[in-house]
């Protein structure tokens, strides 16, 4: 009985943690609520003079930068998804370079081999008969067979040359396809350094994001206590951190634009 009670208690706790959504620290950390705005206005009005204007401007600037960061996030996401889709399509098209041309040349080669096979088989059989006649020392038969073989020799040579020509055309086409594919893959490889830079910028944003969460708490405590100097200092630090994040977001977007340009150059080679 006790075991069953303990089991149900543990199960209830597991379900509680599973079903209860865990808020993201950065997502819920900064909210420009009516309450915060009212407290900011009260603190600014109480300070009066130039401090009043400064606090309101700092707060408005910070809100503006946060909106800009979200706008840049949307733009980055949109361009990144588009780039990934285009790059995937480009890589797929690489595998299909000159596909129809090579299939046509393969068909032509196979058709030529099929066409000349009876001739080659007959010629080969004839030469075996000539060898057998020589072993039997049947000069009359050997002479007749050699005469027939002589008449076929030119046709066989022409047939072999035709096959060699078609094989050479197929080999050249495959070589050209390999060269084209290598060139396009080389262009696409230029994406990797930009992805590394994006990864670096994302990593660089982590610290200011964490610090901003702390500074926002400091700001809310200061504005709630109507401490104008402390509120201004907190807003100043928030603006600095927000500016750093905004700069990195713009940098990330510029790298996505460069990736877009690389993909466009790769696609130009496929036309």
C-alpha positions as CSV (number, residue, x, y, z in Angstrom):
1,X,0.0,0.0,0.0
2,X,2.8,2.4,1.0
3,X,4.6,1.5,-2.2
4,X,1.6,2.3,-4.3
5,X,1.2,5.7,-2.6
6,X,4.9,6.5,-3.2
7,X,4.6,5.4,-6.8
8,X,1.5,7.7,-7.4
9,X,3.3,10.6,-5.7
10,X,6.4,10.2,-7.9
11,X,4.1,9.8,-11.0
12,X,2.2,13.0,-10.1
13,X,5.5,15.0,-9.7
14,X,6.7,13.7,-13.1
15,X,3.5,14.7,-14.8
16,X,3.6,18.1,-13.1
17,X,7.1,18.9,-14.4
18,X,6.2,17.4,-17.9
19,X,3.0,19.3,-18.4
20,X,4.0,22.6,-16.8
21,X,5.6,24.8,-19.5
22,X,9.0,26.1,-18.5
23,X,9.4,29.7,-19.7
24,X,12.5,30.7,-21.6
25,X,14.6,33.1,-19.5
26,X,15.3,35.6,-22.3
27,X,11.9,35.3,-23.8
28,X,10.0,36.4,-20.7
29,X,12.8,38.5,-19.1
30,X,12.1,41.8,-20.8
31,X,8.4,42.9,-21.1
32,X,7.4,46.5,-21.7
33,X,4.2,46.4,-19.6
34,X,1.9,49.3,-18.8
35,X,3.0,48.9,-15.2
36,X,6.7,49.4,-16.0
37,X,5.8,52.4,-18.2
38,X,3.7,53.9,-15.4
39,X,6.6,53.5,-12.9
40,X,9.1,55.0,-15.4
41,X,6.8,58.0,-16.0
42,X,6.3,58.5,-12.2
43,X,10.1,58.3,-11.6
44,X,10.8,60.7,-14.5
45,X,8.1,63.2,-13.4
46,X,9.4,63.1,-9.9
47,X,13.0,63.8,-11.0
48,X,11.8,66.6,-13.3
49,X,13.9,68.8,-15.5
50,X,16.5,67.3,-17.9
51,X,16.5,64.1,-15.9
52,X,12.9,63.6,-16.8
53,X,13.5,63.9,-20.5
54,X,16.7,61.8,-20.3
55,X,14.9,58.9,-18.6
56,X,12.0,58.9,-21.1
57,X,14.4,59.1,-24.0
58,X,16.6,56.3,-22.7
59,X,13.5,54.1,-22.1
60,X,12.1,54.8,-25.5
61,X,15.4,54.2,-27.2
62,X,15.8,50.9,-25.4
63,X,12.3,49.8,-26.5
64,X,13.1,50.9,-30.0
65,X,16.3,48.8,-30.1
66,X,14.5,45.8,-28.7
67,X,11.9,46.1,-31.5
68,X,14.7,46.4,-34.0
69,X,16.4,43.2,-32.6
70,X,13.1,41.3,-33.1
71,X,12.8,42.7,-36.6
72,X,16.3,41.6,-37.5
73,X,15.6,38.2,-36.0
74,X,12.6,37.8,-38.4
75,X,14.7,39.0,-41.3
76,X,17.5,36.6,-40.4
77,X,15.2,33.7,-40.0
78,X,13.5,34.4,-43.3
79,X,16.7,34.7,-45.3
80,X,18.3,31.7,-43.6
81,X,15.4,29.4,-44.4
82,X,15.4,30.7,-48.0
83,X,19.2,30.2,-48.3
84,X,19.0,26.6,-46.9
85,X,16.2,25.8,-49.4
86,X,18.1,27.2,-52.3
87,X,21.4,25.6,-51.3
88,X,19.6,22.2,-51.0
89,X,18.0,22.7,-54.4
90,X,21.4,23.7,-55.9
91,X,23.1,20.5,-54.6
92,X,20.3,18.4,-56.0
93,X,20.7,20.0,-59.4
94,X,24.5,19.3,-59.3
95,X,23.7,15.6,-59.4
96,X,21.6,16.2,-62.5
97,X,24.2,18.1,-64.5
98,X,24.2,17.0,-68.2
99,X,22.1,14.0,-67.1
100,X,20.1,13.9,-70.4
101,X,23.2,14.5,-72.5
102,X,25.1,11.6,-70.8
103,X,22.1,9.3,-71.0
104,X,21.8,10.0,-74.8
105,X,25.5,9.3,-75.3
106,X,25.2,6.1,-73.3
107,X,22.3,5.0,-75.4
108,X,24.2,5.8,-78.6
109,X,27.2,3.8,-77.4
110,X,25.1,0.9,-76.4
111,X,23.2,1.0,-79.8
112,X,26.5,1.0,-81.6
113,X,27.8,-2.0,-79.7
114,X,24.5,-3.9,-80.4
115,X,24.7,-2.9,-84.0
116,X,28.2,-4.2,-84.6
117,X,28.1,-7.2,-82.3
118,X,26.9,-9.6,-85.0
119,X,29.7,-8.4,-87.3
120,X,32.4,-8.7,-84.6
121,X,31.1,-12.1,-83.6
122,X,31.1,-13.3,-87.3
123,X,34.6,-11.9,-87.8
124,X,35.9,-13.5,-84.6
125,X,34.4,-16.9,-85.6
126,X,35.9,-16.6,-89.1
127,X,39.4,-16.0,-87.7
128,X,39.0,-19.0,-85.4
129,X,38.1,-21.1,-88.5
130,X,41.1,-19.7,-90.3
131,X,43.3,-20.8,-87.4
132,X,41.7,-24.2,-87.4
133,X,42.1,-24.6,-91.2
134,X,45.8,-23.7,-90.9
135,X,46.3,-26.4,-88.3
136,X,44.6,-28.9,-90.7
137,X,46.9,-27.6,-93.4
138,X,43.8,-27.1,-95.6
139,X,45.2,-24.4,-97.9
140,X,42.1,-24.2,-100.1
141,X,39.8,-23.7,-97.1
142,X,42.2,-21.3,-95.4
143,X,42.5,-19.2,-98.6
144,X,38.7,-18.9,-98.9
145,X,38.2,-18.0,-95.3
146,X,41.0,-15.4,-95.4
147,X,39.3,-13.9,-98.5
148,X,36.1,-13.5,-96.6
149,X,37.9,-12.1,-93.5
150,X,39.7,-9.6,-95.7
151,X,36.4,-8.3,-97.0
152,X,35.1,-7.9,-93.5
153,X,38.2,-6.3,-92.0
154,X,37.4,-2.8,-93.2
155,X,33.9,-3.0,-91.9
156,X,35.1,-4.3,-88.5
157,X,37.7,-1.5,-88.3
158,X,35.0,1.1,-89.1
159,X,32.7,-0.4,-86.5
160,X,35.4,-0.4,-83.8
161,X,36.3,3.2,-84.7
162,X,32.6,4.2,-84.4
163,X,32.4,2.6,-81.0
164,X,35.7,4.3,-79.9
165,X,34.4,7.6,-81.0
166,X,31.2,7.2,-79.1
167,X,33.0,6.0,-76.0
168,X,35.4,9.0,-76.2
169,X,32.4,11.4,-76.5
170,X,30.8,9.8,-73.4
171,X,34.0,9.9,-71.4
172,X,34.5,13.5,-72.3
173,X,31.0,14.4,-71.3
174,X,31.4,12.6,-67.9
175,X,34.7,14.4,-67.4
176,X,33.0,17.8,-68.2
177,X,30.2,17.0,-65.8
178,X,32.6,16.2,-63.0
179,X,34.5,19.4,-63.7
180,X,31.3,21.5,-63.6
181,X,30.1,19.8,-60.4
182,X,33.5,20.4,-58.8
183,X,33.5,24.0,-59.7
184,X,30.0,24.6,-58.3
185,X,30.8,22.7,-55.1
186,X,33.9,24.8,-54.8
187,X,31.7,27.9,-55.0
188,X,29.3,26.5,-52.4
189,X,32.2,25.7,-50.1
190,X,32.5,29.5,-49.7
191,X,29.4,29.3,-47.5
192,X,31.2,27.5,-44.7
193,X,33.4,30.5,-43.5
194,X,30.3,32.7,-43.3
195,X,28.5,30.0,-41.3
196,X,31.4,29.9,-38.9
197,X,31.2,33.7,-38.5
198,X,27.5,33.5,-37.9
199,X,28.1,30.9,-35.2
200,X,30.7,33.2,-33.6
201,X,28.3,36.1,-33.6
202,X,25.6,34.0,-32.1
203,X,28.0,32.9,-29.4
204,X,29.0,36.5,-28.8
205,X,25.4,37.5,-28.2
206,X,25.0,35.0,-25.3
207,X,26.8,37.1,-22.7
208,X,25.1,40.5,-23.3
209,X,21.8,38.6,-23.4
210,X,22.4,37.2,-19.9
211,X,23.7,40.5,-18.6
212,X,20.6,42.3,-20.0
213,X,18.4,40.0,-18.0
214,X,20.2,41.0,-14.9
215,X,20.2,44.7,-15.8
216,X,16.5,44.6,-16.5
217,X,15.9,43.4,-13.0
218,X,18.1,46.2,-11.7
219,X,16.1,48.7,-13.8
220,X,12.7,47.4,-12.5
221,X,13.9,47.6,-8.9
222,X,15.2,51.1,-9.4
223,X,12.2,52.5,-11.2
224,X,9.9,50.9,-8.7
225,X,11.8,52.7,-5.9
226,X,11.6,56.0,-7.9
227,X,15.4,56.2,-7.9
228,X,16.1,58.3,-11.0
229,X,19.9,58.1,-11.0
230,X,19.9,54.3,-10.5
231,X,17.2,54.0,-13.2
232,X,19.2,56.0,-15.6
233,X,22.4,54.0,-15.0
234,X,20.5,50.7,-15.5
235,X,19.0,52.1,-18.8
236,X,22.4,53.2,-19.9
237,X,23.8,49.7,-19.4
238,X,20.7,48.2,-21.1
239,X,21.2,50.4,-24.1
240,X,24.9,49.5,-24.3
241,X,24.1,45.7,-24.2
242,X,21.2,46.1,-26.6
243,X,23.4,48.0,-29.0
244,X,25.9,45.2,-28.9
245,X,23.2,42.6,-29.7
246,X,21.8,44.7,-32.4
247,X,25.2,45.1,-34.1
248,X,25.7,41.3,-34.0
249,X,22.2,40.8,-35.5
250,X,23.0,43.1,-38.4
251,X,26.3,41.3,-38.8
252,X,24.6,37.9,-39.0
253,X,22.1,39.2,-41.5
254,X,25.0,40.6,-43.7
255,X,26.6,37.1,-43.6
256,X,23.3,35.5,-44.7
257,X,23.2,38.0,-47.6
258,X,26.7,36.9,-48.6
259,X,25.6,33.3,-48.4
260,X,22.7,34.2,-50.7
261,X,25.1,35.8,-53.1
262,X,27.3,32.6,-53.1
263,X,24.3,30.4,-53.9
264,X,23.3,32.8,-56.7
265,X,26.8,32.5,-58.3
266,X,26.6,28.7,-57.9
267,X,23.2,28.6,-59.6
268,X,24.5,30.8,-62.5
269,X,26.9,27.9,-63.3
270,X,23.9,25.6,-63.7
271,X,22.2,27.5,-66.5
